[in-house]
Amino acid sequence: MRAIEIREPGGPEVLVPTNRPTPTASDTQLLIKVAAAGVNRPDCLQRQGAYPPPPGASDIPGLEIAGKVEAVGKAVSRFKIGDNVCALVPGGGYAEFCVVDETNSLPAPNGLTMIEAAAIPETFFTVWHNVFQRGGLKDGETFLVHGGTSGIGTTAIQLAKAFGAKVFATAGSDAKCAAMLDLGADLAINYKQSDFVEVIRQKTDGKGVDLILDMVGGDYITRNYKAAAIEGRIVQIAFLNGRKAEVDFSLLMMKRLTHTGSTLRARDIAFKAAIASELQQHVWPLLNERKVLPVMDSIYPLEQAAAAHQRMEDGDHIGKIVLDAG
């Protein structure tokens, strides 16, 4: 099968087309003929040598796919050959075929193309777990997401609004702020022009926000503590500005804050299956009715994975970058 491999740790140019043996589905797995694969920040980190795949996972990058079921294991009961699905995978997505446990797969939403369906799993699994399961966002609460035009950000804005939150979001340009407002954000903050802490204080009458989803880290940590409400929660999912910081923990104590974090890729099949089950119950109806949709930035042929990674690292994208494996 056609695939993209990482020749050695480095920049986007180390992603090279190759031929690999087609994987075989185990008893509980689906073999999916990949139509498209999403591109995500963890893929870039893996390419750089900073985020190795978990034990047993393919060394081929790619954490989300959509396509048609080509073969099924003997214990598979939820899907059949020919079904269109999308799936969260621990690796192997940048390829013509990929295997995944059936419980980590979901039916492709009604009316979406395979390109659009491939843009769903990684971001929707991540947002659902971190914003709703771990962060506990509730109807009527206030929510701040940093990086609001990333795949995670565009998903978080839509889902938070769909479930009744007031949404604040940050980004680094007026064009990105306009895009966030179009997605339903109540307030878009250009962090290059305004201090988000001061803006949040003004817009919440000094109360702060109930939940913050942060992928920035670094000096944002103390600033998030300042922007958070009493009993507020901060969920950390990445550290684009650095994983080390000097932090004033008195704010954590005085405000009785909760600061938690998580990674998804290394979690076991059962953990991801539980997220998939909740997504199918609570979010898939929104996707099927097109009330929530993946935001598409750009599409590249599979063989141009290097260009797709360069697009992501340039930081100009709004929404998802997807590889077309068709």
C-alpha positions in Angstrom: 0.0 0.0 0.0 1.0 3.6 -0.4 2.0 5.4 2.8 4.0 8.3 4.2 6.8 7.6 6.5 9.2 9.7 8.6 12.6 9.2 7.1 14.3 10.7 10.2 13.4 13.3 12.8 13.3 16.8 11.2 11.3 19.3 9.3 8.4 18.6 6.9 10.8 17.5 4.2 11.5 14.2 6.1 7.9 13.0 5.2 8.4 10.8 2.2 6.1 8.5 0.2 6.8 4.8 0.6 5.3 1.4 0.1 4.3 -0.7 3.1 2.6 -4.1 3.6 -1.2 -3.7 4.0 -2.1 -4.4 7.6 -4.5 -7.2 8.6 -7.4 -6.7 10.9 -7.4 -8.6 14.2 -10.6 -10.1 15.7 -12.0 -6.8 16.9 -10.6 -4.5 14.2 -11.7 -3.0 11.0 -9.5 -2.7 7.9 -10.3 0.6 6.4 -9.5 1.8 2.9 -8.5 5.3 3.8 -10.2 8.0 1.8 -8.7 10.9 3.8 -6.6 11.5 6.9 -6.5 14.5 9.2 -3.3 16.4 10.0 -2.7 17.4 13.6 -0.1 19.0 15.8 0.9 15.6 17.4 1.8 14.4 13.8 4.3 17.3 13.6 5.7 16.5 17.0 6.1 12.9 16.0 7.9 13.9 12.8 10.3 16.0 14.9 11.0 13.1 17.2 9.3 14.6 20.2 6.1 12.4 20.3 6.8 8.7 19.6 3.9 6.4 18.9 2.7 4.3 21.8 3.8 0.7 22.0 2.2 -1.5 19.3 1.1 1.5 17.2 2.3 2.0 13.6 5.2 4.3 13.1 3.3 5.8 10.2 1.9 9.2 11.3 -1.8 10.0 11.3 -4.3 9.9 14.1 -7.6 10.2 12.3 -9.1 8.8 9.2 -12.2 8.3 7.2 -13.0 5.7 4.6 -14.8 2.5 3.7 -14.6 -0.8 5.6 -12.6 -3.2 3.5 -12.5 -6.2 5.9 -13.7 -7.0 9.5 -12.3 -9.2 12.2 -14.4 -12.2 13.2 -15.6 -10.6 16.5 -16.7 -7.3 14.9 -20.4 -6.7 15.3 -21.1 -3.0 14.8 -19.9 -2.5 11.2 -19.8 -4.5 8.0 -17.8 -4.4 4.8 -18.7 -1.4 2.7 -19.7 0.9 5.6 -18.4 4.5 5.6 -16.7 5.3 8.9 -14.4 7.7 10.6 -12.0 6.6 13.3 -9.5 7.7 15.9 -6.3 5.7 15.5 -3.0 5.6 17.5 -1.0 5.9 14.3 -1.0 4.7 10.7 -3.4 7.2 9.2 -1.2 8.5 6.4 -1.7 5.4 4.3 -3.9 3.7 1.8 -5.2 1.3 4.5 -5.4 1.4 8.2 -6.6 -0.9 11.0 -8.6 0.3 14.1 -10.6 -1.3 16.8 -14.3 -1.1 15.9 -15.1 0.6 19.2 -12.9 3.6 18.3 -14.8 4.0 15.0 -18.0 5.9 14.3 -20.3 6.0 11.3 -19.4 8.8 8.9 -22.0 11.6 9.6 -24.8 12.0 7.2 -24.1 14.3 4.2 -20.4 14.8 5.0 -17.8 14.0 2.4 -15.0 11.6 3.4 -12.6 14.6 3.5 -14.9 16.3 6.0 -15.4 13.1 8.1 -11.6 12.7 8.3 -11.4 16.1 10.0 -13.6 15.0 12.9 -12.2 12.3 15.2 -9.0 13.8 16.7 -10.5 17.2 17.5 -14.0 16.0 18.5 -12.6 13.2 20.8 -10.1 15.7 22.3 -12.7 18.5 22.8 -15.4 16.2 24.2 -13.0 14.7 26.8 -11.2 17.8 27.8 -14.0 20.4 27.7 -17.0 18.3 28.8 -15.8 15.2 30.6 -12.7 16.6 32.3 -13.6 20.3 32.2 -17.2 19.7 33.1 -18.6 22.6 31.0 -22.3 23.2 31.7 -25.1 25.1 30.2 -24.9 28.8 31.1 -21.2 28.8 32.0 -18.4 30.9 30.5 -15.7 29.3 28.4 -12.4 30.6 27.1 -10.5 28.7 24.4 -7.0 29.8 23.2 -6.0 29.1 19.6 -9.6 29.5 18.5 -9.0 28.9 14.8 -7.1 25.7 15.2 -8.9 22.4 14.6 -9.4 22.1 18.3 -10.4 25.7 18.7 -13.0 25.7 15.9 -14.5 22.5 17.3 -14.5 23.8 20.9 -16.3 27.0 19.9 -19.1 25.2 18.1 -19.6 22.5 20.7 -19.5 24.9 23.7 -22.1 27.1 22.0 -24.2 24.1 21.1 -24.4 23.1 24.7 -25.3 26.5 26.0 -22.0 28.2 27.1 -20.9 31.8 26.5 -17.7 31.5 24.5 -14.6 33.7 24.5 -11.8 32.8 22.1 -8.3 34.2 21.3 -6.4 34.3 18.0 -3.6 36.3 16.5 -5.2 38.3 13.6 -8.4 40.2 12.8 -9.2 37.7 10.1 -9.0 34.8 12.6 -11.1 36.8 15.1 -13.8 37.3 12.4 -13.7 33.5 11.7 -14.3 32.8 15.4 -17.2 35.1 15.5 -18.7 33.5 12.4 -18.5 30.1 14.3 -20.5 31.5 17.1 -18.0 32.9 19.6 -19.5 35.6 21.7 -16.2 37.5 21.9 -13.0 37.1 19.8 -9.8 38.6 21.3 -6.8 39.4 19.2 -4.0 38.6 21.6 -1.6 40.7 19.6 -3.7 43.8 20.2 -5.3 43.2 23.6 -4.5 41.6 26.9 -7.0 38.7 27.1 -6.9 38.9 30.9 -8.1 42.5 31.0 -10.7 41.9 28.3 -12.1 38.9 30.2 -12.3 40.9 33.4 -14.2 43.7 31.7 -16.6 41.4 29.8 -17.4 39.3 32.9 -17.7 42.2 35.4 -14.6 41.1 37.1 -15.8 37.5 37.7 -13.6 35.7 35.1 -14.5 32.6 33.1 -15.6 29.2 34.5 -13.5 27.0 32.1 -10.3 27.6 30.1 -9.0 25.2 27.4 -5.3 26.0 26.9 -2.9 24.7 24.3 -0.4 27.5 24.7 1.2 27.0 28.2 4.3 29.0 29.1 3.4 32.5 30.4 -0.3 31.8 29.7 -0.5 29.7 32.8 -0.4 32.5 35.3 -2.5 34.6 33.0 -5.1 31.9 32.8 -5.2 31.8 36.6 -5.9 35.6 36.6 -8.6 35.2 33.9 -10.4 32.3 35.7 -13.4 32.7 38.0 -13.5 31.6 41.6 -13.7 27.7 41.5 -12.7 27.9 37.8 -11.1 25.1 35.9 -8.2 25.1 33.4 -7.5 22.2 31.1 -4.1 21.9 29.6 -3.8 20.0 26.3 -0.5 21.4 24.8 2.4 23.8 25.4 3.0 25.7 22.2 4.7 28.5 24.2 6.7 26.0 26.3 6.1 23.4 29.0 8.0 25.2 31.7 6.9 28.5 33.4 7.2 30.5 36.6 3.7 30.4 38.1 2.1 32.3 40.9 0.3 29.5 42.7 -1.3 31.8 45.3 -3.9 32.4 42.6 -4.6 28.7 42.4 -5.2 28.6 46.2 -7.1 31.9 46.6 -9.5 31.2 43.8 -9.7 27.5 44.5 -8.9 26.7 40.9 -8.6 23.3 39.3 -5.7 22.9 36.8 -5.7 19.6 35.0 -4.5 18.2 31.7 -4.4 15.2 29.5 -3.1 13.5 26.4 -5.2 11.2 24.3 -3.0 9.1 22.0 -1.6 6.8 24.7 -4.9 6.0 26.3 -6.2 2.5 25.9 -8.9 1.3 23.5 -11.6 1.1 26.2 -11.0 4.7 27.2 -11.4 6.0 23.7 -14.4 3.7 23.2 -16.2 5.4 26.1 -15.6 8.8 24.5 -16.8 7.5 21.1 -20.0 6.2 22.8 -20.7 9.7 24.3 -20.0 11.4 21.0 -22.4 9.2 19.1 -25.1 9.9 21.7 -24.6 13.6 22.2 -22.7 15.1 19.2 -23.4 12.9 16.2 -27.0 14.1 16.1 -25.6 17.7 15.7 -23.3 16.6 12.9 -26.0 14.7 11.2 -28.2 17.8 11.3 -25.3 20.0 10.2 -25.7 22.1 13.3 -22.0 21.5 14.0 -19.4 20.9 11.3 -15.7 20.5 10.9 -14.1 23.7 9.6 -12.0 23.0 6.6 -8.8 24.9 5.8 -7.0 23.0 3.1 -6.7 19.6 1.3 -3.5 18.1 0.1 -2.9 14.8 -1.8 -1.4 12.1 0.4 1.9 12.4 -1.3 2.1 16.1 -0.4 2.0 15.5 3.4 5.2 17.6 3.7 3.4 20.6 2.3 0.5 20.0 4.7 2.8 19.9 7.6 4.4 23.2 6.4 1.0 24.7 6.2 0.3 23.8 9.8 3.6 25.0 11.1 3.2 28.3 9.3 0.2 28.9 11.6 -2.0 30.7 9.1 -4.6 27.9 8.8 -8.2 28.3 10.0 -9.6 24.9 10.8 -8.5 21.5 9.6 -5.8 20.4 7.2 -6.6 17.1 5.5 -4.7 14.6 3.3 -6.7 13.1 0.4 -5.7 9.5 0.0 -8.1 8.7 -2.8 
